[in-house]
Amino acid sequence: MADMKTAVAEAAEVIEIIFKGRRRAHYANPRELPVHEGDYVVVQAERGEDLGRVHHTSEWVKRGHLHGSLKQILRVARAEDLELHERNRAKEERAFGICKDRIVQRDVEMKLVDCEYQLDGNRVTFFFTAEKRVDFRDLVKDLASAFRTRIELRQIGVRDEAGRIGGVGTCGRELCCSTWLRQFEPITLKMAKDQGLSPSPSKISGACGRLKCCLRYELDFYKDVAREFPKVGSKLTIMDGEWEVGRVDIFRREIHLVTDDGKESMIALDAIPAGTKVIGPSRDRRKGCDKEGCASRGAKPGDGESGPPDRGARGGDRGGQGDRRPQRPGGDRRGRPGGDRGGDRGRGGERGGDRPPRGDAPGESG
């Protein structure tokens, strides 16, 4: 019987439910309840019931990328469920203030972000941010005695905090993390540099204080276009002399050129003759290449540096220590006759015989 219920649940349509703070979860609808986007439903919780709103129906959610068994949608929310939900919202304000006072009394280094009551009141979840892991066991005991229910403290990041609170970005639109963005991807300062943006933190930081997530949105476009242009700082040899690339305009497809004596000029990318000599701007100042296949531009932005030398050549610079080939039978890796390796690598052996033993200063042995 249990196996039959499990099979029915696995075959049921999947609905995405959204809760307070844009928290999302997927639930099965084995009862085939007629739900639509925006409807409030009561769902299974870890201990009891919770209330959420339908965010996406089965037309947009597929089970293929979901793993494990899903909790179920129990029923469409009734009037009494919605009334209880509103009462819980009022309780959350009081619980938030009590928890904040207890944090101050316990002197716990955390910032309280939000509070969420489960529909049936069997659990209260407090969301907080902290610079490091904190010990809140005593705080949990205080809150459990105050609310007489199960208490959960959940640490979140500053980006999650911005998503729960919401807000408006510098673009004038609602924050991506509080609307449609599902997961956060790493954002680096190099992404802003590749797009020619100002490195000023006030211009590329979001409401959370971290680098804006939107720095990744158009990154691939800038990378693709950058391959068509010579790097800033490289030298172009054209008919009237040698010019240095000052900046590039990928939208007008123009290159700003300067000379050593301060002369400036703008030239279209398509106006550069094929086979134009391009030098740099790498550290080794290697020879130039033609416009059609300039190796100095590399396969992608940031490429163009010469690859690592072969291990044999590098070993020559380091006194012959670069050879990492396996030891041959009958001898060690330096070609000396085989034998006790401890004697070869000892403090007074062949390798360190010219140096005093460790712990003795030169000139003090006698």
Secondary structure by P-SEA (a helix, b strand, c coil): caaaaaaaaaabbbbbbbccccccccccccccccccccbbbbbbcccbbbbbbbccccccccccccccbbbbbcccccaaaaaaaaaaaaaaaaaaaaaaaaaaaaccccccccccccccccbbbbbbcccccccaaaaaaaaaaacccbbbbbbbcaaaaaaaacccccccccccccccccccccccaaaaaaaccccccccccccccccccccccaaaaaaaaaaacccccbbbbccccccccccccccccbbbbbccccccccccccccccccccccccccccccccccccccccccccccccccccaaaaaaaacccccccccccccccccccccccccccccccccccccccccccccccc
